[in-house]
């Protein structure tokens, strides 16, 4: 059966060159709430909920990266924006370059935040073991493991309400959808085609992101013809929440350089 796009819920703020922001697994467009307002002072910022997340619809059949790319293209068409900068976090950091590969003439630059390629067999086993644990014990019982992977200990201690909100987003996501997108994240391997990307790419990850490590990102940057890598000290995977100012400032600088 051919892949089909869904009409995902999206928001547009600001004016100027367009930036499409794609969130990760079990999140919503709210993931960008500490970043989008500042970007909107100089740019048109489009945020959206992935299918099955937030206010977006989903079908009960499994979907793959191809469908997530088509959903993003549907949003671009509906906004009547011809070209833009495409930035994604985690799984979103796989959707953005995959979109650029399929629709290169629509993409001015790519932002890949806390994402990964070039995983070893051992790396892959670790990701699939988390999925297996979720399937066996339930998603809620594995959240503590995810919390310590996503946030630094100090942030958890001092900002527990923000951490709790992020965990509740996971629990609010349909379990079928959550496992579906987690499996996409686990099985997608971008490394064989990263060298096909011709647009300028900004890669950012946290120094202590255990899955999307600086080492992985360095290998990725070396594969991409026009790339820049920034490693943010001390941060882990959920740096959209824990380190938004550094991310925002680097995005503004990078995009202004590539308008």
Residue, then its C-alpha position, 0 to 999 in steps of 0.5 A: x500500500x502506498x504511503x499517505x500523508x496525514x493532516x497534522x496539527x501545526x502552528x505558525x508564529x513570526x515572520x521572515x525566513x521559514x523554519x520548520x521544527x520537528x519534535x521527537x518521540x512521545x513529545x508535541x510541538x510544545x517541545x519547542x516552547x522555550x525556543x520558538x518564541x525567540x526564533x519568531x522575532x526574526x523568522x517564520x516558525x512552524x511547529x507541529x505534532x507528529x502523527x499520533x502525538x498531541x492534537x494530530x490524528x493517526x491511523x491504527x496501522x504501523x507507519x514508517x519514516x516515509x509517512x512522517x516525511x510526507x506529513x511534513x511535506x503536507x504541512x509545507x504545502x498548506x503553509x504555502x512556503x516554498x523553501x525553508x530551514x528544517x530542524x529536528x530533535x531526536x527522531x525529528x533529527x532523522x525526519x529533517x534530513x530524510x525530508x531534505x533527501x526526498x525534497x532537496x529543492x525545498x530545503x535551505x539548511x538542516x538542523x540535526x539536534x540530539x540524533x544519531x547515525x552510524x550506530x554499532x551493533x552494540x548501540x542498536x542492541x541497547x536501544x532495542x532492549x529498551x523497546x523490549x522492556x517497554x513491551x514486556x513491562x509497560x511504558x510507565x515502568x521504564x520511564x525512570x530509565x528514560x528520565x536519567x538518560x534525558x536529563x542531568x541529575x541537577x536539572x531533575x533535582x531543581x526542575x522536577x515539574x518540567x521533567x514531570x511534564x515531559x514524562x506525562x507527554x510520553x504517558x499521554x501518547x498512545x502506547x501503540x504510537x509511542x512504540x511505533x515511533x521508538x521502533x522507527x528511531x531504533x531501526x533507521x540508519x542514516x549513515x549510508x546516505x548522509x553524504x548525499x546531503x548537499x545543504x548546510x547542516x548543523x549538528x548539535x548534541x549534549x556532551x553526556x547524551x548516551x545514545x546520540x553521543x558526540x562521537x556519533x555526531x562527529x562521524x556524522x559531520x565528517x560524512x556531510x559535505x557542509x556541516x558544523x558540529x556543536x557539543x553542548x557541555x554537560x547536557x543530555x538528550x532533552x536539551x530543548x528543555x534544559x539548554x534552550x538558550x544555547x540551542x536558540x542562539x546557535x540556530x539563529x547564527x547558523x540560519x542567518x549564515x545560510x539564508 
